[in-house]
Amino acid sequence: MADDDEARAAVERAEREPLLGHRIAPVRAAIDAAAAILDRVSVPALRARLLLRLATVKLVENDYEGADQALEAVGRHVPGDTVLRFLTGIRACRVAIRRGPEPRKIAQQTLLGVAERLDAFDTGAPGWDVVSTEVAIAIAELGLHDDPPDATAIEPLADLVAALLPGAEPELAFVGHQLVAAFALSLGEIDRAVRALRPVVTLARDAGSPADEVEARIALASTLVAGGDPIGLEEATRHVQIARDRALEHGLVELHQAALIAQAGVLSHAGKTAGAIDRVLELARAAVAKHDVAQYVAAVGVMAELYARSGDHVSAFRTIVESHRALADATQTDTTSLFRPLLARLRDRVGEDRLAKIAADVDTANRLADQIAQQKSKDPS
């Protein structure tokens, strides 16, 4: 009996450990610890619950085959448990939603049928409220794929999340607020998206997940900028700086680069083009250091866009042309195809004639600079 209690406690720990987008390792560790106990203590219902938890981890990792295998195993362990079988079916629908249009249609039929008769299915079994929550999440995920998104699909989940006490069910709150934000953004409801993303930042921070916190801050900053409010822009400035600091502190290289780009965008919207360019130059230097041509060209494109957005089309042109020349010299290859789309984007912005005049003016200025440099080199003094 003591072994059963130990196994139950271990499974419950695995279920309680918050699973966020990047906070996976602690959950896996808890699952592994519980599995080791269940290897010597045979409790089918607990094994099924642990497999259900594993399926959720696989879903977050986008390992759909692994999720399906874990869900299939749940049914073998508890063929008669109503709650676990319902949860297995709903979670299988959530996997299908991600697999593509055809599986999504089947999932839609199943989910809508279950939702209509959910009260009738309720036998009063312990844990049935979890089924209702899972259905609300699945329908919200399904509604995002409608064109346009089905706004009514999010409201049951939004109500559930709004009713949560602070600190309660962080995993549900994290997923729920993210889905509410996604719906709001798809419908152009910027204020609602901001209200949903703020708690996502707090949840990720409190859960000790730096990667999730950085992503949430970048998303919130981007949404605040889209709102166009000066106070919102100040808040966005704070969030991207914190995101950049957190990413650097925890060695999150890709997220640090994303934070730099986000910070450049915020600075640009604040009219601080020079500061924005400095952030992108940092990206370009990092690309050069690790010989990452794709990142270098992308950074050049962002710099050119920042200049163009501020009305400095000459600097945008020079950035593209000079970076093209520098990369060609460094690699001893023809890199024209990499930069042609950047010039095409600038041409679409300013027009063919204006771009031709800029090119001619820059060429004239460069030749004049070369002549002055040559005269200086011949100066006997």
CORLIN-V318913 format. One record per pair of residues at least 6 apart in sequence whose ideal C-beta (glycine too) atoms are under 7 Angstrom apart, sorted by sequence separation. I is the first residue (numbers start at 1). J is the second residue. If there is no record, write none. Layout:
I | J
I | J
This chain:
78 | 84
122 | 128
143 | 149
328 | 334
96 | 103
97 | 104
143 | 150
328 | 335
19 | 27
38 | 46
58 | 66
59 | 67
96 | 104
164 | 172
184 | 192
185 | 193
204 | 212
205 | 213
224 | 232
225 | 233
247 | 255
248 | 256
267 | 275
268 | 276
287 | 295
288 | 296
307 | 315
308 | 316
327 | 335
347 | 355
17 | 26
38 | 47
58 | 67
164 | 173
184 | 193
204 | 213
224 | 233
247 | 256
267 | 276
287 | 296
307 | 316
346 | 355
17 | 27
74 | 84
75 | 85
96 | 106
97 | 107
143 | 153
96 | 107
142 | 153
143 | 154
224 | 235
225 | 236
324 | 335
38 | 50
55 | 67
58 | 70
161 | 173
181 | 193
184 | 196
201 | 213
204 | 216
224 | 236
244 | 256
247 | 259
264 | 276
267 | 279
283 | 295
284 | 296
287 | 299
304 | 316
307 | 319
14 | 27
17 | 30
75 | 88
140 | 153
74 | 88
93 | 107
118 | 132
139 | 153
140 | 154
35 | 50
55 | 70
161 | 176
181 | 196
201 | 216
221 | 236
244 | 259
264 | 279
284 | 299
304 | 319
324 | 339
14 | 30
34 | 50
54 | 70
55 | 71
160 | 176
161 | 177
180 | 196
181 | 197
200 | 216
201 | 217
243 | 259
244 | 260
263 | 279
264 | 280
283 | 299
284 | 300
303 | 319
304 | 320
13 | 30
14 | 31
71 | 88
93 | 110
118 | 135
140 | 157
93 | 111
221 | 239
31 | 50
51 | 70
157 | 176
161 | 180
177 | 196
197 | 216
201 | 220
220 | 239
221 | 240
240 | 259
243 | 262
244 | 263
260 | 279
280 | 299
300 | 319
320 | 339
14 | 34
71 | 91
115 | 135
136 | 156
137 | 157
300 | 320
71 | 92
114 | 135
136 | 157
31 | 53
51 | 73
52 | 74
157 | 179
158 | 180
177 | 199
178 | 200
197 | 219
198 | 220
217 | 239
218 | 240
240 | 262
241 | 263
260 | 282
280 | 302
320 | 342
10 | 33
11 | 34
31 | 54
51 | 74
177 | 200
197 | 220
217 | 240
240 | 263
260 | 283
280 | 303
300 | 323
320 | 343
10 | 34
68 | 92
111 | 135
115 | 139
136 | 160
154 | 179
217 | 242
218 | 243
48 | 74
154 | 180
173 | 199
174 | 200
194 | 220
197 | 223
217 | 243
240 | 266
257 | 283
277 | 303
280 | 306
320 | 346
7 | 34
10 | 37
68 | 95
111 | 138
133 | 160
67 | 95
111 | 139
28 | 57
48 | 77
154 | 183
174 | 203
194 | 223
214 | 243
237 | 266
277 | 306
317 | 346
7 | 37
27 | 57
47 | 77
48 | 78
173 | 203
193 | 223
194 | 224
236 | 266
276 | 306
316 | 346
6 | 37
7 | 38
64 | 95
111 | 142
296 | 327
52 | 84
151 | 183
214 | 246
24 | 57
44 | 77
45 | 78
48 | 81
170 | 203
190 | 223
194 | 227
213 | 246
214 | 247
233 | 266
237 | 270
273 | 306
313 | 346
7 | 41
15 | 49
44 | 78
64 | 98
108 | 142
149 | 183
293 | 327
11 | 46
49 | 84
52 | 87
59 | 94
64 | 99
107 | 142
7 | 43
14 | 50
24 | 60
45 | 81
48 | 84
52 | 88
55 | 91
59 | 95
151 | 187
190 | 226
210 | 246
233 | 269
4 | 41
19 | 56
24 | 61
149 | 186
170 | 207
190 | 227
233 | 270
273 | 310
313 | 350
3 | 41
8 | 46
11 | 49
15 | 53
19 | 57
137 | 175
141 | 179
144 | 182
149 | 187
185 | 223
214 | 252
264 | 302
268 | 306
304 | 342
308 | 346
4 | 43
7 | 46
11 | 50
14 | 53
21 | 60
52 | 91
133 | 172
140 | 179
144 | 183
210 | 250
215 | 255
218 | 258
222 | 262
225 | 265
19 | 60
82 | 123
104 | 145
211 | 252
214 | 255
218 | 259
221 | 262
225 | 266
261 | 302
268 | 309
297 | 338
301 | 342
308 | 349
317 | 358
83 | 125
144 | 186
210 | 252
264 | 306
297 | 339
300 | 342
304 | 346
317 | 359
82 | 125
87 | 130
91 | 134
83 | 127
87 | 131
90 | 134
94 | 138
97 | 141
211 | 255
218 | 262
225 | 269
314 | 358
318 | 362
83 | 128
86 | 131
90 | 135
93 | 138
97 | 142
214 | 259
221 | 266
313 | 358
317 | 362
87 | 134
94 | 141
83 | 131
90 | 138
97 | 145
314 | 362
18 | 170
19 | 171
18 | 171
20 | 174
20 | 204
23 | 207
23 | 209
20 | 207
22 | 209
18 | 207
20 | 209
22 | 211
23 | 212
22 | 212
21 | 212
20 | 212
21 | 215
